[in-house]
Amino acid sequence: MRCAMCGYEFDAEGLACHASCPLSPNCAVVCCPRCGYSTVNPGRSTFMGWVQRLVGKRETPAAVRGDGAIPLLQLRPGQEAEVVSVGESHPEQTLHLGHFGLLPGMTLRLRQTKPVPIVRIAETDLALDTAVAGEIFVNTKFTRHSLDKL
């Protein structure tokens, strides 16, 4: 299971939010061992299982451009990608983000998407507005050699 808050992957089986709770054996609430964020484990929740069977899991298609670049927000937390373009419609925004190292050709890692997108560029963590992050396009198909620039 992946934590919606911090992106940490963990095995939800055997975990409970509060072990002292009398409902713990049948409770579907699980807390992330890293950040403590509480969420429902769909594998234990009868209601969530019913909803998933009824609706089905829906994947949102990635908006791929002609050059193979996808929006930054299509990445999963922890994924690395190479920046292709930054806010092409707003040159002043591109210049401002460039001061923090967010430039085409640089490699970044998406740290989290909620409550706000946070990316790591080299040793800098940068919190972005969701609208700004939506205008950043990245390429996930890059060589390990491009990471050596950092």
DSSP file with accessible surface (Angstrom, degrees, kcal/mol):
  #  RESIDUE AA STRUCTURE BP1 BP2  ACC     N-H-->O    O-->H-N    N-H-->O    O-->H-N    TCO  KAPPA ALPHA  PHI   PSI    X-CA   Y-CA   Z-CA
    1    1 A M              0   0   67      0, 0.0     9,-2.9     0, 0.0     2,-0.5   0.000 360.0 360.0 360.0 145.9    0.0    0.0    0.0
    2    2 A R  B     -A    9   0A  90      7,-0.2     7,-0.2    30,-0.0     2,-0.2  -0.927 360.0-120.8-112.0 130.0    1.2    3.5   -0.7
    3    3 A C     >  -     0   0    6      5,-2.6     4,-1.3    -2,-0.5    35,-0.0  -0.490  12.3-147.5 -68.2 131.2    0.6    6.4    1.7
    4    4 A A  T  4 S+     0   0   54     -2,-0.2   110,-0.3     2,-0.1   109,-0.3   0.726  94.1  45.6 -72.1 -20.4   -1.4    9.2    0.1
    5    5 A M  T  4 S+     0   0   69      3,-0.1   109,-0.3   108,-0.1   108,-0.1   0.936 130.7  11.3 -88.7 -53.7    0.4   11.8    2.2
    6    6 A C  T  4 S-     0   0   22      2,-0.1    -2,-0.1   106,-0.1    -1,-0.0   0.571  91.1-122.9-107.7 -10.9    4.1   11.0    2.1
    7    7 A G     <  +     0   0   10     -4,-1.3     2,-0.1     1,-0.3    -3,-0.1   0.492  55.0 153.9  83.8   4.0    4.2    8.3   -0.7
    8    8 A Y        -     0   0   95     -6,-0.1    -5,-2.6     1,-0.1     2,-0.5  -0.432  37.8-138.7 -69.5 133.7    5.9    5.7    1.5
    9    9 A E  B     +A    2   0A 120     -7,-0.2     2,-0.3    -2,-0.1    -7,-0.2  -0.832  34.9 155.4 -96.5 132.2    5.2    2.1    0.4
   10   10 A F        -     0   0   22     -9,-2.9     2,-0.7    -2,-0.5    22,-0.0  -0.958  48.7 -99.3-149.6 163.3    4.4   -0.4    3.2
   11   11 A D        -     0   0  119     -2,-0.3     4,-0.1     1,-0.1    -2,-0.0  -0.803  28.7-165.4 -88.0 116.3    2.6   -3.7    3.8
   12   12 A A    >   +     0   0    5     -2,-0.7     3,-1.7     2,-0.1     2,-0.2   0.657  55.0 107.1 -80.1 -15.5   -0.8   -2.8    5.3
   13   13 A E  T 3  S+     0   0  116      1,-0.3     3,-0.1     3,-0.0    -2,-0.1  -0.425  89.4  12.8 -66.2 132.4   -1.5   -6.4    6.5
   14   14 A G  T 3  S+     0   0   79      1,-0.3     2,-0.3    -2,-0.2    -1,-0.3   0.330 102.4 114.9  85.7 -10.2   -1.1   -6.7   10.2
   15   15 A L    <   +     0   0   57     -3,-1.7     2,-0.3    -4,-0.1    -1,-0.3  -0.723  39.3 178.9 -92.7 144.6   -1.0   -2.9   10.7
   16   16 A A        -     0   0   32     -2,-0.3     3,-0.3     1,-0.1    14,-0.2  -0.953  35.2-123.8-136.5 157.7   -3.8   -1.1   12.6
   17   17 A a  S    S+     0   0   24     12,-1.2     2,-0.4    -2,-0.3    -1,-0.1   0.952 102.1  12.1 -69.3 -47.1   -4.1    2.6   13.4
   18   18 A H    >   -     0   0  124     11,-0.2     3,-1.6     1,-0.1    -1,-0.3  -0.930  63.8-162.9-134.8 108.6   -4.4    2.1   17.2
   19   19 A A  T 3  S+     0   0   92     -2,-0.4     5,-0.1    -3,-0.3    -1,-0.1   0.770  90.3  60.4 -62.9 -25.4   -3.6   -1.3   18.6
   20   20 A S  T 3  S+     0   0  115      4,-0.1    -1,-0.3     3,-0.1    -2,-0.0   0.595  79.0 109.0 -80.8  -6.9   -5.3   -0.6   21.8
   21   21 A C    X   -     0   0   48     -3,-1.6     3,-1.6     1,-0.1     6,-0.1  -0.474  69.2-139.5 -70.8 133.9   -8.7    0.0   20.1
   22   22 A P  T 3  S+     0   0  123      0, 0.0    -1,-0.1     0, 0.0    -3,-0.0   0.750 104.4  54.2 -66.9 -20.7  -11.2   -2.8   20.8
   23   23 A L  T >> S+     0   0  124      1,-0.2     3,-1.2     2,-0.1     4,-1.0   0.437  77.6 109.1 -88.2   1.0  -12.3   -2.7   17.1
   24   24 A S  G X4  +     0   0   25     -3,-1.6     3,-0.7     1,-0.3    -1,-0.2   0.832  69.4  56.2 -50.7 -43.6   -8.7   -3.2   15.9
   25   25 A P  G 34 S+     0   0  103      0, 0.0    -1,-0.3     0, 0.0    -2,-0.1   0.857 121.6  28.3 -62.7 -30.9   -9.1   -6.8   14.6
   26   26 A N  G <4 S+     0   0  154     -3,-1.2     2,-0.2    19,-0.0    -2,-0.2   0.350  94.8 115.4-108.7   3.7  -11.9   -5.8   12.3
   27   27 A C    <<  -     0   0   38     -4,-1.0    18,-0.0    -3,-0.7   -10,-0.0  -0.546  49.7-159.5 -79.4 140.3  -11.0   -2.2   11.7
   28   28 A A        +     0   0   18     -2,-0.2    13,-3.3   -12,-0.1     2,-0.4   0.440  58.8 109.7 -96.8  -0.8  -10.1   -1.1    8.1
   29   29 A V  E     -B   40   0B  50     11,-0.2   -12,-1.2    15,-0.1     2,-0.4  -0.629  46.3-176.2 -81.3 131.2   -8.2    2.0    9.2
   30   30 A V  E     -B   39   0B   0      9,-3.2     9,-2.5    -2,-0.4     2,-0.4  -0.971  15.1-144.9-127.0 141.4   -4.4    1.8    8.8
   31   31 A a  E     -B   38   0B  22     -2,-0.4     7,-0.2     7,-0.2     6,-0.1  -0.895  26.3-112.4-106.3 138.6   -1.8    4.4    9.8
   32   32 A C     >  -     0   0    4      5,-2.0     4,-1.8    -2,-0.4   -23,-0.0  -0.477  19.7-142.0 -64.2 129.0    1.3    5.0    7.7
   33   33 A P  T  4 S+     0   0   79      0, 0.0    -1,-0.2     0, 0.0   -23,-0.0   0.723  97.5  47.3 -68.2 -16.7    4.3    3.8    9.8
   34   34 A R  T  4 S+     0   0  155      3,-0.1    -2,-0.0   -26,-0.1    -3,-0.0   0.926 132.2   7.0 -89.4 -49.8    6.4    6.7    8.5
   35   35 A C  T  4 S-     0   0   62      2,-0.1    -1,-0.0   -27,-0.1    -4,-0.0   0.567  90.5-121.2-114.0 -12.3    4.1    9.8    8.9
   36   36 A G     <  +     0   0   43     -4,-1.8     2,-0.2     1,-0.3     0, 0.0   0.511  51.3 160.4  85.3   5.6    1.1    8.5   10.8
   37   37 A Y        -     0   0   91     -6,-0.1    -5,-2.0     1,-0.1     2,-0.4  -0.402  33.7-136.7 -65.4 128.8   -1.5    9.4    8.1
   38   38 A S  E     +B   31   0B  58     -7,-0.2     2,-0.3    -2,-0.2    -7,-0.2  -0.738  34.9 154.2 -92.3 135.5   -4.7    7.4    8.6
   39   39 A T  E     -B   30   0B  45     -9,-2.5    -9,-3.2    -2,-0.4     2,-0.5  -0.942  44.9 -94.7-149.8 168.4   -6.5    5.9    5.7
   40   40 A V  E     -B   29   0B  60     -2,-0.3   -11,-0.2   -11,-0.2     3,-0.1  -0.754  28.9-135.6 -91.7 131.3   -8.8    3.0    4.9
   41   41 A N    >>  -     0   0   13    -13,-3.3     3,-1.4    -2,-0.5     4,-1.4  -0.772  11.5-155.8 -83.0 109.3   -7.2   -0.2    3.7
   42   42 A P  T 34 S+     0   0   44      0, 0.0     7,-0.2     0, 0.0    -1,-0.2   0.789  90.4  63.5 -61.6 -23.9   -9.4   -1.2    0.7
   43   43 A G  T 34 S+     0   0   69      1,-0.2    -2,-0.0   -15,-0.1   -15,-0.0   0.795 112.1  34.4 -68.9 -27.3   -8.4   -4.8    1.2
   44   44 A R  T <4 S+     0   0   64     -3,-1.4     2,-0.6   -16,-0.2    -1,-0.2   0.603  99.3  91.6 -99.2 -17.8  -10.0   -4.9    4.7
   45   45 A S     X  -     0   0   21     -4,-1.4     4,-2.1   -17,-0.2     5,-0.2  -0.731  54.9-164.3 -89.0 119.5  -13.0   -2.6    4.0
   46   46 A T  H  > S+     0   0  123     -2,-0.6     4,-2.2     2,-0.2    -1,-0.2   0.922  93.0  49.9 -63.7 -43.3  -16.1   -4.4    2.9
   47   47 A F  H  > S+     0   0  136      2,-0.2     4,-2.5     1,-0.2    -1,-0.2   0.935 111.1  47.5 -63.2 -46.7  -17.6   -1.1    1.7
   48   48 A M  H  > S+     0   0   63      1,-0.2     4,-2.6     2,-0.2     5,-0.2   0.888 111.0  52.5 -65.1 -36.1  -14.5   -0.1   -0.3
   49   49 A G  H  X S+     0   0   13     -4,-2.1     4,-2.1     2,-0.2    -1,-0.2   0.921 110.1  48.3 -63.0 -41.7  -14.4   -3.6   -1.9
   50   50 A W  H  X S+     0   0  135     -4,-2.2     4,-2.3     2,-0.2    -2,-0.2   0.925 112.1  48.6 -63.6 -45.1  -18.0   -3.2   -2.9
   51   51 A V  H  X>S+     0   0   42     -4,-2.5     4,-3.2     1,-0.2     5,-0.6   0.924 111.2  50.0 -62.9 -43.2  -17.4    0.3   -4.4
   52   52 A Q  H  X5S+     0   0   68     -4,-2.6     4,-1.9     1,-0.2    -1,-0.2   0.891 112.2  47.3 -65.0 -37.8  -14.4   -0.9   -6.3
   53   53 A R  H  <5S+     0   0  183     -4,-2.1    -1,-0.2    -5,-0.2    -2,-0.2   0.892 116.3  45.3 -68.0 -37.8  -16.3   -3.9   -7.7
   54   54 A L  H  <5S+     0   0  120     -4,-2.3    -2,-0.2    -5,-0.2    -3,-0.2   0.948 129.6  22.3 -69.8 -49.4  -19.2   -1.6   -8.7
   55   55 A V  H  <5S-     0   0   71     -4,-3.2    -3,-0.2    -5,-0.2    -2,-0.2   0.839  99.7-143.4 -88.9 -36.7  -17.2    1.2  -10.2
   56   56 A G     << -     0   0   33     -4,-1.9     2,-0.5    -5,-0.6    -3,-0.1   0.079  34.1 -64.7  84.3 154.2  -14.0   -0.6  -11.1
   57   57 A K        -     0   0  166     -5,-0.1     2,-0.5    -4,-0.0    -5,-0.0  -0.653  53.8-159.0 -76.9 128.1  -10.5    0.8  -10.9
   58   58 A R        -     0   0  198     -2,-0.5     2,-0.4     2,-0.0    -2,-0.1  -0.942   3.9-155.0-113.8 124.7  -10.1    3.7  -13.3
   59   59 A E        -     0   0  164     -2,-0.5    -2,-0.0     3,-0.0     3,-0.0  -0.813  17.9-130.3 -94.1 134.7   -6.8    4.8  -14.5
   60   60 A T        -     0   0  106     -2,-0.4     2,-0.1     1,-0.0    -2,-0.0  -0.735  29.4-119.0 -83.1 126.7   -6.5    8.4  -15.6
   61   61 A P        -     0   0  117      0, 0.0     2,-0.3     0, 0.0    -1,-0.0  -0.415  26.7-114.9 -68.3 139.7   -4.8    8.4  -19.0
   62   62 A A        -     0   0   46     -2,-0.1     2,-1.2     1,-0.1    -3,-0.0  -0.559  21.2-125.5 -74.6 134.1   -1.5   10.4  -19.1
   63   63 A A        -     0   0   60     -2,-0.3     2,-0.5     8,-0.0    -1,-0.1  -0.703  35.9-169.6 -80.6  96.8   -1.6   13.4  -21.3
   64   64 A V        -     0   0   91     -2,-1.2     6,-0.2     6,-0.1     2,-0.1  -0.785   8.6-146.3 -95.7 131.8    1.4   12.7  -23.5
   65   65 A R    >   -     0   0   65      4,-2.5     3,-1.8    -2,-0.5    -1,-0.0  -0.308  35.7 -93.5 -83.7 176.0    2.7   15.3  -25.8
   66   66 A G  T 3  S+     0   0   91      1,-0.3    -1,-0.1     2,-0.1    -2,-0.0   0.813 126.4  53.4 -60.5 -31.8    4.3   14.7  -29.2
   67   67 A D  T 3  S-     0   0   89      2,-0.1    -1,-0.3     1,-0.0    -3,-0.0   0.361 121.4-105.3 -87.8   7.3    7.8   14.6  -27.7
   68   68 A G  S <  S+     0   0   35     -3,-1.8    72,-0.3     1,-0.3     2,-0.2   0.498  73.5 143.0  86.1   2.4    6.7   11.9  -25.1
   69   69 A A        -     0   0    0     70,-0.1    -4,-2.5    68,-0.1    -1,-0.3  -0.518  31.5-162.5 -78.4 145.3    6.7   14.4  -22.2
   70   70 A I  E     -C  138   0C  26     68,-2.9    68,-3.1    -6,-0.2    14,-0.2  -0.855  31.4 -87.4-121.6 159.0    4.0   14.0  -19.5
   71   71 A P  E >   -C  137   0C  18      0, 0.0     3,-2.0     0, 0.0     4,-0.3  -0.367  36.2-121.0 -64.1 145.0    2.8   16.5  -16.9
   72   72 A L  G >  S+     0   0    0     64,-2.7     3,-1.9    61,-0.6    62,-0.1   0.863 110.9  63.1 -53.1 -38.1    4.7   16.4  -13.6
   73   73 A L  G 3  S+     0   0   58     60,-0.4    -1,-0.3     1,-0.3    61,-0.1   0.575  88.4  70.3 -71.5  -6.4    1.6   15.6  -11.7
   74   74 A Q  G <  S+     0   0   72     -3,-2.0    -1,-0.3   -11,-0.1    -2,-0.2   0.621  82.5  94.6 -82.1 -12.3    1.3   12.3  -13.6
   75   75 A L  S <  S-     0   0    7     -3,-1.9     3,-0.0    -4,-0.3     6,-0.0  -0.377  77.6-123.2 -73.6 158.0    4.4   11.0  -11.7
   76   76 A R    >   -     0   0  152      1,-0.1     3,-2.4     4,-0.1    34,-0.3  -0.729  42.0 -85.6 -94.0 151.0    4.1    8.9   -8.6
   77   77 A P  T 3  S+     0   0   24      0, 0.0    34,-0.2     0, 0.0     3,-0.1  -0.322 118.9  27.7 -56.3 133.5    5.8   10.1   -5.4
   78   78 A G  T 3  S+     0   0   37     32,-4.3     2,-0.2     1,-0.3    33,-0.1   0.192  91.2 127.1  98.0 -14.2    9.4    8.9   -5.5
   79   79 A Q    <   -     0   0   70     -3,-2.4    31,-2.2    31,-0.2    -1,-0.3  -0.520  49.4-143.1 -78.7 143.6    9.6    8.8   -9.3
   80   80 A E  E     +D  109   0C  50     29,-0.2     2,-0.3    -2,-0.2    29,-0.2  -0.782  25.1 165.2-103.3 150.9   12.5   10.6  -11.0
   81   81 A A  E     -D  108   0C   0     27,-2.2    27,-2.9    -2,-0.3     2,-0.5  -0.980  35.8-111.5-157.5 161.2   12.2   12.3  -14.3
   82   82 A E  E     -DE 107 139C  50     57,-2.7    57,-2.7    -2,-0.3     2,-0.3  -0.851  36.9-116.7-100.0 132.9   14.0   14.8  -16.6
   83   83 A V  E     + E   0 138C   2     23,-3.0    22,-3.2    -2,-0.5    55,-0.3  -0.515  34.0 173.8 -71.0 128.7   12.4   18.3  -17.0
   84   84 A V  E     -     0   0C  45     53,-3.0     2,-0.3     1,-0.4    54,-0.2   0.800  65.9  -4.0-100.8 -46.7   11.4   18.9  -20.6
   85   85 A S  E     - E   0 137C   7     52,-1.7    52,-2.3    18,-0.1     2,-0.5  -0.996  55.0-151.4-150.2 152.8    9.6   22.3  -20.3
   86   86 A V  E    S- E   0 136C   5     -2,-0.3    50,-0.2    50,-0.2     8,-0.1  -0.958  72.1 -37.5-129.8 111.4    8.6   24.7  -17.5
   87   87 A G    >   -     0   0    0     48,-1.3     3,-1.8    -2,-0.5     7,-0.4   0.869  61.9-176.1  44.9  60.7    5.5   26.9  -17.9
   88   88 A E  T 3  S+     0   0  135     47,-0.4    -1,-0.1     1,-0.3    48,-0.0   0.793  80.1  56.2 -59.2 -27.1    5.9   27.8  -21.6
   89   89 A S  T 3  S+     0   0   81      1,-0.2    -1,-0.3    46,-0.1    -2,-0.1   0.644 109.1  48.5 -81.8 -11.1    3.0   30.1  -21.5
   90   90 A H    <>  +     0   0   68     -3,-1.8     4,-1.8     1,-0.1     3,-0.5  -0.789  60.6 179.2-130.6  90.5    4.5   32.2  -18.6
   91   91 A P  H  > S+     0   0   93      0, 0.0     4,-2.2     0, 0.0     5,-0.2   0.856  83.9  56.7 -62.7 -31.4    8.2   33.2  -19.3
   92   92 A E  H  > S+     0   0  125      1,-0.2     4,-2.2     2,-0.2     5,-0.1   0.878 106.5  50.5 -68.0 -33.1    8.4   35.1  -16.0
   93   93 A Q  H  > S+     0   0   36     -3,-0.5     4,-2.6     2,-0.2     5,-0.3   0.910 108.4  52.4 -67.8 -40.8    7.4   31.9  -14.1
   94   94 A T  H  X S+     0   0   39     -4,-1.8     4,-1.8    -7,-0.4    -2,-0.2   0.920 110.3  48.0 -61.2 -43.4   10.1   29.9  -16.0
   95   95 A L  H  X S+     0   0  117     -4,-2.2     4,-1.1     2,-0.2    -2,-0.2   0.929 111.8  49.7 -63.3 -44.4   12.7   32.5  -15.0
   96   96 A H  H >< S+     0   0  109     -4,-2.2     3,-0.6     1,-0.2     4,-0.4   0.925 112.8  45.5 -62.6 -45.8   11.6   32.4  -11.4
   97   97 A L  H ><>S+     0   0   13     -4,-2.6     5,-2.0     1,-0.2     3,-1.2   0.820 104.3  64.7 -68.5 -28.0   11.7   28.6  -11.1
   98   98 A G  H ><5S+     0   0   18     -4,-1.8     3,-1.5     1,-0.3    -1,-0.2   0.819  90.9  64.1 -63.4 -29.9   15.0   28.6  -12.9
   99   99 A H  T <<5S+     0   0  139     -4,-1.1    -1,-0.3    -3,-0.6    -2,-0.2   0.767 103.4  48.6 -64.2 -23.9   16.5   30.4   -9.9
  100  100 A F  T < 5S-     0   0   91     -3,-1.2    -1,-0.3    -4,-0.4    -2,-0.2   0.349 127.3 -99.3 -95.8   1.9   15.7   27.3   -7.9
  101  101 A G  T < 5S+     0   0   22     -3,-1.5     2,-1.5     1,-0.2    -3,-0.2   0.503  79.3 136.7  95.4   4.0   17.3   24.9  -10.4
  102  102 A L      < +     0   0    1     -5,-2.0    -1,-0.2    -6,-0.1    -2,-0.1  -0.666  32.7 138.5 -86.8  86.4   14.0   23.9  -12.1
  103  103 A L    >   -     0   0   79     -2,-1.5     3,-2.1    -5,-0.1   -20,-0.3  -0.920  62.7 -84.4-128.5 153.2   15.3   24.1  -15.7
  104  104 A P  T 3  S+     0   0   74      0, 0.0   -20,-0.2     0, 0.0     3,-0.1  -0.316 116.2  30.4 -56.7 137.5   14.9   21.9  -18.8
  105  105 A G  T 3  S+     0   0   18    -22,-3.2     2,-0.2     1,-0.4   -21,-0.1   0.148  92.4 117.5  97.9 -18.9   17.4   19.1  -18.7
  106  106 A M    <   -     0   0   52     -3,-2.1   -23,-3.0   -23,-0.1     2,-0.4  -0.522  62.7-126.6 -81.6 151.3   17.6   18.8  -14.9
  107  107 A T  E     +D   82   0C   3    -25,-0.2    15,-0.5    39,-0.2     2,-0.3  -0.812  31.4 179.5 -97.8 135.5   16.5   15.7  -13.1
  108  108 A L  E     -DF  81 121C   3    -27,-2.9   -27,-2.2    -2,-0.4     2,-0.4  -0.882  21.5-142.0-130.4 164.1   14.0   15.9  -10.4
  109  109 A R  E     -DF  80 120C  98     11,-2.0    11,-2.7    -2,-0.3     2,-0.6  -0.997  19.9-131.4-126.3 127.4   12.2   13.5   -8.0
  110  110 A L  E     - F   0 119C   0    -31,-2.2   -32,-4.3    -2,-0.4     9,-0.2  -0.685  24.2-178.0 -77.1 118.8    8.6   14.0   -7.1
  111  111 A R  E     -     0   0C  99      7,-3.0     2,-0.3    -2,-0.6     8,-0.2   0.861  62.0 -19.9 -86.5 -43.2    8.4   13.8   -3.3
  112  112 A Q  E     - F   0 118C  40      6,-1.4     6,-2.3   -35,-0.1    -1,-0.3  -0.977  39.1-156.2-159.3 162.2    4.7   14.2   -2.8
  113  113 A T        +     0   0   42   -109,-0.3  -108,-0.1    -2,-0.3    -1,-0.1   0.581  63.9  95.5-115.5 -22.0    1.6   15.5   -4.5
  114  114 A K  S    S+     0   0  135   -110,-0.3    -1,-0.3  -109,-0.3     4,-0.1  -0.975  92.8   2.8-128.0 141.8   -0.7   16.3   -1.6
  115  115 A P  S    S-     0   0   98      0, 0.0    -1,-0.1     0, 0.0  -110,-0.0  -0.970 145.3 -12.1 -73.7 -24.1   -1.4   18.6    0.0
  116  116 A V  S    S-     0   0   59     13,-0.1     2,-0.2    14,-0.0    -2,-0.1  -0.982  80.5 -98.4-134.3 150.5    0.9   20.4   -2.4
  117  117 A P        -     0   0    1      0, 0.0    11,-3.0     0, 0.0     2,-0.4  -0.484  39.1-170.5 -67.6 133.3    3.4   19.0   -4.9
  118  118 A I  E     -FG 112 127C  36     -6,-2.3    -7,-3.0     9,-0.2    -6,-1.4  -0.998   2.2-172.6-126.4 128.2    7.0   19.0   -3.7
  119  119 A V  E     -FG 110 126C   1      7,-2.5     7,-3.2    -2,-0.4     2,-0.5  -0.885  16.4-140.3-118.2 151.3    9.9   18.2   -5.9
  120  120 A R  E     -FG 109 125C  70    -11,-2.7   -11,-2.0    -2,-0.3     2,-0.5  -0.965  16.1-176.6-112.0 124.0   13.5   17.6   -5.1
  121  121 A I  E >   -FG 108 124C   5      3,-2.8     3,-2.6    -2,-0.5     2,-0.3  -0.985  68.6 -47.9-119.7 114.4   16.1   19.1   -7.5
  122  122 A A  T 3  S-     0   0   44    -15,-0.5    28,-0.1    -2,-0.5   -13,-0.0  -0.432 126.1 -22.9  56.1-114.3   19.6   18.1   -6.5
  123  123 A E  T 3  S+     0   0  157     -2,-0.3     2,-0.5    -3,-0.1    -1,-0.3   0.174 118.7  99.6-109.0  17.5   19.6   18.9   -2.7
  124  124 A T  E <   -G  121   0C  65     -3,-2.6    -3,-2.8   -24,-0.1     2,-0.5  -0.909  56.9-154.6-111.2 126.2   16.7   21.4   -2.9
  125  125 A D  E     -G  120   0C  72     -2,-0.5     2,-0.5    -5,-0.2    -5,-0.2  -0.875  17.1-168.4 -94.6 129.4   13.1   20.6   -2.0
  126  126 A L  E     -G  119   0C  21     -7,-3.2    -7,-2.5    -2,-0.5     2,-0.4  -0.976  12.9-149.6-126.8 119.0   10.7   22.9   -3.8
  127  127 A A  E     -G  118   0C  66     -2,-0.5     2,-0.3    -9,-0.2    -9,-0.2  -0.757  22.7-163.8 -85.9 131.9    7.0   23.2   -3.0
  128  128 A L        -     0   0   10    -11,-3.0     2,-0.2    -2,-0.4    -2,-0.0  -0.870  23.9-111.0-118.2 150.1    4.9   24.2   -6.0
  129  129 A D     >  -     0   0  103     -2,-0.3     4,-2.8     1,-0.1     5,-0.2  -0.523  34.4-121.1 -69.2 144.6    1.4   25.5   -6.6
  130  130 A T  H  > S+     0   0   76      1,-0.2     4,-1.8     2,-0.2    -1,-0.1   0.889 113.1  51.9 -60.3 -38.2   -0.7   22.8   -8.2
  131  131 A A  H  > S+     0   0   64      2,-0.2     4,-0.5     1,-0.2    -1,-0.2   0.899 111.4  47.4 -65.3 -38.7   -1.4   25.1  -11.2
  132  132 A V  H >4 S+     0   0   29      1,-0.2     3,-1.4     2,-0.2   -45,-0.3   0.931 110.3  51.6 -67.2 -45.1    2.3   25.7  -11.7
  133  133 A A  H >< S+     0   0    0     -4,-2.8     3,-1.4     1,-0.3   -61,-0.6   0.839 102.1  62.1 -62.2 -30.7    3.1   22.0  -11.4
  134  134 A G  H 3< S+     0   0   32     -4,-1.8    -1,-0.3     1,-0.3    -2,-0.2   0.698 101.0  53.0 -67.9 -18.9    0.5   21.3  -14.0
  135  135 A E  T << S+     0   0   58     -3,-1.4   -48,-1.3    -4,-0.5     2,-0.5   0.353  88.4  94.7 -97.9   5.0    2.5   23.3  -16.6
  136  136 A I  E <   - E   0  86C   0     -3,-1.4   -64,-2.7   -50,-0.2     2,-0.4  -0.866  59.8-162.1 -98.7 124.7    5.8   21.4  -16.0
  137  137 A F  E     -CE  71  85C  41    -52,-2.3   -53,-3.0    -2,-0.5   -52,-1.7  -0.893   9.9-176.9-110.7 139.9    6.4   18.6  -18.4
  138  138 A V  E     -CE  70  83C   0    -68,-3.1   -68,-2.9    -2,-0.4     2,-0.5  -0.859  22.9-135.3-131.2 163.8    8.8   15.8  -17.8
  139  139 A N  E     - E   0  82C  43    -57,-2.7   -57,-2.7    -2,-0.3   -70,-0.1  -0.989   8.2-168.6-121.5 122.5   10.3   12.7  -19.5
  140  140 A T  S    S+     0   0   51     -2,-0.5     2,-1.2   -72,-0.3   -60,-0.1   0.608  71.2  83.3 -86.4 -11.1   10.5    9.6  -17.4
  141  141 A K        +     0   0  178    -73,-0.1     2,-0.3   -59,-0.1    -1,-0.1  -0.723  62.1 129.7 -96.0  88.6   12.7    7.8  -20.1
  142  142 A F        -     0   0   46     -2,-1.2     2,-0.1     3,-0.0    -2,-0.0  -0.941  55.1-106.7-135.9 161.4   16.1    9.0  -19.3
  143  143 A T    >   -     0   0   92     -2,-0.3     3,-1.0     1,-0.1     4,-0.5  -0.445  26.8-115.3 -86.7 161.8   19.5    7.3  -18.8
  144  144 A R  G >> S+     0   0  175      1,-0.2     3,-1.2     2,-0.2     4,-0.7   0.796 112.6  70.9 -63.9 -25.7   21.3    6.9  -15.5
  145  145 A H  G >4 S+     0   0  137      1,-0.3     3,-1.0     2,-0.2     4,-0.4   0.859  88.7  60.5 -61.1 -32.8   24.0    9.2  -17.1
  146  146 A S  G X4 S+     0   0   12     -3,-1.0     3,-0.7     1,-0.3    -1,-0.3   0.767  98.2  59.0 -69.2 -21.0   21.6   12.2  -16.9
  147  147 A L  G X4 S+     0   0   19     -3,-1.2     3,-1.4    -4,-0.5    -1,-0.3   0.749  90.8  70.3 -74.5 -23.6   21.6   11.7  -13.1
  148  148 A D  G << S+     0   0  115     -3,-1.0    -1,-0.2    -4,-0.7    -2,-0.2   0.704  81.9  73.2 -68.7 -16.3   25.3   12.1  -12.9
  149  149 A K  G <         0   0  122     -3,-0.7    -1,-0.3    -4,-0.4    -2,-0.1   0.773 360.0 360.0 -66.3 -25.1   24.9   15.8  -13.7
  150  150 A L    <         0   0   94     -3,-1.4    -1,-0.2    -4,-0.2    -2,-0.2   0.744 360.0 360.0 -76.2 360.0   23.6   16.3  -10.2
